[in-house]
Amino acid sequence: MNVKNMLLESRGERDRIDQAVTAVEQLAQGRKRGPGRPAGSLTVSRQVRESRPATDGHPGKQAAQ
């Protein structure tokens, strides 16, 4: 095995170790939120919807009660 091949393999291994260390560091920091709705967003939308008067589906018109 020549020195160039040893260097290439060592650099590849170093990159894999760096990726593993980064993954463990992220796990240690706790779960980060990914894409999607923020926590509690459904509760807020329910509160807004419940505070508005009922409509018949046409904006600006109030439903007959």
Buried (B, 14 or more C-beta within 10 A) or exposed (E): EEEEEEEEEEEEEEEEEEEEEEEEEEEEEEEEEEEEEEEEEEEEEEEEEEEEEEEEEEEEEEEEE
